Amino acid sequence: MVVVAILAAGKGTRMKSNLPKVLHSLGGKSLVERVIESVEPLSPARRLVIVGYQSEEVKTALTKISEVEFVEQTVQLGTGHAIQQLLPHLEGYTGDLLILNGDVPLLQTETLKNLLQIHQENQNYCTILSAQLSNPKGYGRVFRTSEGIVRKIVEDKDCTPNQRENNRVNAGIYCFRWSDLAKFLPHLEANNAQKEYYLTDAVTQVGKVMAVDVEDDQEILGINDRLQLATAYDILQRRIKEKWLMAGVTLINPASITIDETVELQPDVIIEPQTHLRGKTVIQSGSRIGPGSLIENSQLGENVAVQYSVVTDSFVEAGTKIGPYAHLRGHAEVGANCRIGNFVELKNTELGNRTNVAHLSYLGDTTAGTQVNIGAGTITANYDGVKKHRTRIGDRTKTGSNSVLVAPITVGNDVYIAAGSTVTEDVENDALVIARSRQVVKPGWKRKAES
């Protein structure tokens, strides 16, 4: 049995932000959310998040994650002090405690499984995750035997010059036998340069301790500033892109593309340069996205093409072509084999199959049927200054260029709206609508010169 504790109480001063460090976003998820998700396959008995700085904000951000318990650390006096706060919450518990940091978001579940397995198979009092770094500056050093038995851990600021030559570092990830750790925690002392209670002081005090080197040292990268956050994002992007490339997705110039971990892509999708995929986006086989496009929280069917356009919170069916320079937002739903062309904006709008809005139009709060053709410059005027109103357009209806449909309004099937018309009343099926002033021509007219 294992209980997981995640340290998430720090302010993160070097982030230079009012937002708690663990809530900063990395690839569409907060740092601490990523840490919590990494332990889910371990099926822990409990998941305890130790909070302090802006604790209510952290709690609110994690309410969507079930079965998370919060432990308050009102004053932050080091990692040992943070774990001391668990004593009343784990009274009587006799299993293992896995301790993670809420600002180390790249740890792989397989690494944690390996750490737990070694800890339990060797019946260790404590097992720590370590890494060998070419530049170990800032990390506590781990001194161990060739068999992995830890002799001592020395924090970087407390190291002698000779000790700093050791490149094996403490990753800050621990698995303890809780019953033994609980006995020692009340006796921790702050005898160090920082005057803090170090958890590392408890590591070598009771029983056998082993250090397990992580295979990929990028996994232990901690986030303390914006530069490290950017570095972590690069690492995460490399992982995501490698996954999709091996799954049959084509990424043209991957370095210019970003993809959130929450995105789902099918084989034979092509992603062009300078394209960014965000949130709960799903793109089906045969679609070609970009160049220069943003797709966020949207579902695109098979063989959809999107070029130099933005699609957010929308649904697009198979065979539809979008762009260049189109904008779909506010839960737009576009049917199959439609054309959404240059400088077209759709907001909270539903279009039936084979409907075209080819250029220079705005459809807001609109429902249009199948095989509708929206002429260039058509606008549905949906806002009266107080409320939004809906426009309904029937099947096979065609609007002329520069038409305005003033909502609320219903236009029937097979209607033709003459160019330049402003339509303010409902139109029945099979009608021609002309709503404009008659053209007046005055031959021989010329403005007289001013005297």
N, C-alpha and C positions, 0 to 999 in steps of 0.2 A: 504494500500500500504506500502511496506517495501523496503528499500534500505539496502544493506549489505556492511559494511566496514571491511576489514581484515587488521590488523596491521602486516606488514611484512618488516619493515625497519631496524630492529636491526642486528648487526653483529653476535652476539652469541659467545662472546669471550671464554666462558667456553667450547665450543665445540672443541676449539683448532684446527681450520680448516680454510683453505682459502675459503671454500665453504660457502655461506650464510646459516645461520642456517635453514631457512625455506625450503631450497632445499635439506636438508638431507633426505635420503630415509627411508621409513617405510613400509615394506611389499610390495615393488614394486611401491610405489607412494611417491612423496615428501610430506613433512609435510603440506605445504601450499595447495598443490593440494587436499589433503584429506579434508582440511577445506572448500575449495571451493565446492567440491562435496557434502559436508554435507548440504549445503544450496540450492542446485538445486531443491529439491522437494518443497521448499517454494515459488518457482517462484518469486524471487525478481525482482523489477523493474530495479535495477542496481546492479552491483557487482564491488565495488571499492577496489583495493588492494593498500595499502599505502606502498611505497617502499623507500629505502634509500641506505643502504650499498649494493654495487655491484648491483645497481638497474637494469642495462642493462642485467645482467646475470639472474636475477629473471624474468624480462620481457620475455627474450628469452625462458626460461624454460616453461613459461605459454602460449606461443603463440598458442599451440594446443587447448587451452580452449577458446571457443568463448565467446564473450560478456563480457570480463573482461576489466575494465578500470583501469589505473594506475595513482596514485597520488604521487608526489614526496615530501618526507620529507628529505631535504638535510642535516639538522642537527637534530640529535635525542635528543630531550629535554623532553622526557616523553610521556605518553599516551595522555594527554590533548593536548600537542603540536601537536601530530600526527593528532588528530581529528580536530584541528584548520585548518589544511591544506585542509579540505573538504569545508570550507566556500564558496570559489568561485565556487566550483563544484556543490554545492547543493543550490545555490541561488534560492529562490522562491519555494523550495520543502517544502511540509507541512505534509508529512507522517511520518512514523516511521523509525528509523535508528537502525539496529542491528549491534553491534560491536563485532567482534571476533578477536582472536589472531591466527596468522599464525603458531605458534608453539604449539598449543593445538589440536592435530590431532584426538583424540578419541571421540570427541563429537558426539552423535547420533542425527540424524535428529529429532527423536521423542522428544528429550529433548528440542530442539530449537522450535519445534511446540508448545510445552506446555508453554514455556516461552512467546512466542508471544501471545498465546491465553489468558493467564492470564494478560498480559500487556494491551491488547486491551479490554477485558471484563471489567477490573477494571478502564479503562481510566486513567492509570497511566502516570505521567510525565516520570518516569523511572522505569524499572523492571530489577533487576540484578539476575544472577545465583549465588547461594551460595552452600556451602557444609559444612557438619560437619565432621571434621577430627580428628582422634585420636592424630595426631602429626601435628598441624597447623603451625609449624615454617616456616617462610619465606613468609607466606601469610598475606595479609591485613585482619583485623578482621571486621566482620559485626555485628553491634549492632541493633537489631530489636525487635519489640513487638511480642507477641504471635500470633497476626493476620498477621504478616509478614511485618508490616510497618517499614521501615528502619529509624533509628534515626541518625546514623553516621557510617562512615567507616574510620578505622585508619590503615595506612600502618604498616607492621610489625616493621620496623626500627623506627617508630615514636610512637610505643605503650609503655605505662607504664607497669610495671610488672603485675599489676592487669588486665590490658586489654589483656595481652597475655594469660591469663587463659581462655579466650573465645575461643572455638574451632570452631565457625562458621566463615568460611572464604569466602572471595570474590574470585570467580572463574575468574573474569576479563571478563565476558560476559555480555553485557549490551544491553537493548533495550530502546532507548530514543524517546520521541516526539521531532522530529528534530527542529521544529520552536521555541520551548522553549530553547532547548540546544544551538541553534545558537546565541540566544540573550546573553547567559551567557559566551560562549567560549572566547570572547575577554577580559573578566575580570579575567581569571584565573591567579593566582600568584604562584610563586615558593617558597613558605614559608615552606620549609621542609628540612630534613637532606640531601636530594639528590640534592636540588636546581633544581628540575624538575617540570614540570606542570602536575599535577595528574588529570586524568579524574575523579577520585573519588571525587575531590573537587566540581565537578559540580553535583554530584548525588543528594545531599540533599538540593540543593539551591532553586529549583523551583518545587512546586507541590508535589503530593503524589508519594512516592517511595516504592516499595515492593521488597522483596528478596524471591526467590523461591529456595528451596533446591533441588539439583539433587539427584536422587535415588541412582545412582552408582557413588561414588566419583572418581572412576578411569577415568571417562570421562573427568575430568578437569585437568588431568595430563599435566603439561607444560614441554616442552623439553628444558632444558638448558645445558645439558652435555651428554656425551655418555652413562653414567650409566642410566639416565632417558630415553634415546632413547632405550636402551636394555629392560628396564622395560616396556615401551610402546609396544615394539615388542612382548613381552611375553603375554601381555593383548590382543593384536590384534590376535595373534595366537590362544589363547584360544577361542576367539569369532568365528574365522573361523572354527576351528576344531569341536566345538560344533554344528555349522551350518551343516557341512557335515555329522557328525555322526547321527544327527537327520534326515538327508535326505537319509539315507540308504547306506552310504559309510562306509567301514570298515577301521579303522586306527589301525594298530598293533603297540603298543607302541607309542602313539601319541606324547609323550614328545620328541622323537627323530626325528620327522617329522616336516618339515616346508612347509607351503602352502601360496602362495600369494593370496591376495583377488581377483585378476583378473582371477584366475584359475576356470574352470568349470568342475565339476565331475558328472557323472550319477550314479544312484543307482547300487549297487552290484559291484562297483569298490573296489578293495582291495589295500591299500597302506601299504607296508612293512616298517620295521624300517629303519632309516637312509636314507630316501628318501626325496627329495626336489623338489617341483613343483613351477615353476616360470613363470611370465609373462602371455601372452595370451595362456595358455595351456588348451586344452580340451581333456578329457579322457572319452571314452564311456563305457557303461555297460559291466561288466564281465571282464574287464582288470585287470591285477595284476601287480603292479609296485613295483620294489624293490625285495629284500633289496638293500640298497646302490646305489640308482640311482638318477640322476638329469635329469628332464624334463623341458625344457624352450622353451616357444613360439612355441609349437608343438601341433599337433592334432593326437590323437591315437584313432583308431577305436575300435569296440567291440572285446573282448576276446584277446586283445594284451597282451603279457607277456614281461616285461623288467626286466632284472636281472643284477645288478652291472654294469650299463651302463649309458652313457650320450647321451641324444637326445636333440638337439637344432635346432630351426628354421626348423623343418622337419614335414613330413606327413607320417603316417603309417596306412595302412588299416587293416581290421579285420583279426584276427587269426594269425597274424605274431608274431614270437618269436625272441626276441633280447637279446643277451648276453649269458654268462657273458662277461664283459669287451669289449663291443662294443662302437663305437662312431659314431653317425650320426649327421652331421652338414651341414651348408651351403645349406639349402633347399634340403635335401635329400627327395625323395618321394619313398616309398616302398609299393608295392602292397599287396594284400591279401595272407595270408597263406604262407608267405615267412619265411626263416630262416636266421637271421643275427647273426653269432656265435662268438666264442671266438676271441678276438683281431682282429676284423674287423673294418675298418674305411670307412665310406661312406661320400663323400663330393660332393655336387651339383650333385647328382646321382639319376637316376630314374630306378627303378626295376619293372618289370611286375609281375603278380600274380605267385605264386608258384615257385619263383626263390630263390635259396639258395646260400648264401655266408657264408660257415660254419665256416671257421677259417683262421686266419693269412693272411688276404688280405686287399689291399687298392684299392678302386675304386674311382677315382676322375674325375669329369666332364664326367660321363659315363651314357649312356642310354642302358639298357639291357631289352630284351623282357621277355616273359613268359617261365616258366619251364627251365630257364637257370641254369646251375650248375657251380659255380666258384670254381675251385679246390684250395686246401690249398696253400697259398703263392702267389696267382695271384696278379699282380699289373698292373694297367693301368697307364703308364708313361705319364702324361698329361702336363708336363711343359718342354719346350725346353730351358729354361734359360731366355726367354724374354716374351713369351706368353703361356697361357693355351690353350690346344686343347682337342677336344672331342673324345671319343671312343664310337662306336655304335656296339652293339652285338645283333644279331637276336634271334628269338625264338628257344628254345630247344638246344641251343649251349652249349658245355661243354669245359671248359678249364682244362688242366692237372695241376698238382701241379707245383709251381714255374714257371708259365708262366709270360711273360711280353708282354703287348700289348702297342706298342709305338704309341701314338696319334700324328696327326689325323689319325684315322683308322676306317674302317667299316668291321665287320665280319658278314657274312650272317647267315641264318637260318640253323639249323641242322649241324653245323660245330663242328668238334672235333679237339682240339688243344693238341698236344702231350706234356707230361710233360717236363718242362725245356726249352720250346720254347720261343724265342724272336721274336715276329711277328711285322714286320714293314710295310707290304703291305696289302691292302684290300684283303679279302677272300670271294669268292663266296659261294652260298648255297651248302649244301651237300658235303662239302670238309673235308679232313683230312689234318691238317697242322703239319708238322714236321720242326721246324726251330732251329736245334741244330747240333753240330758237331757229326759225326758218332763215336761210341765208338770204341776205338782201344785197343786190349789186346795183350800184348807181353809176352808169357809164358816164364818162366825161367829167367825173368829179375830180377836182384837184384842190388841195388846200390853198386858199389865197395867201399870198405873201403879206406879212404884216407891214403896215405903212410906217 
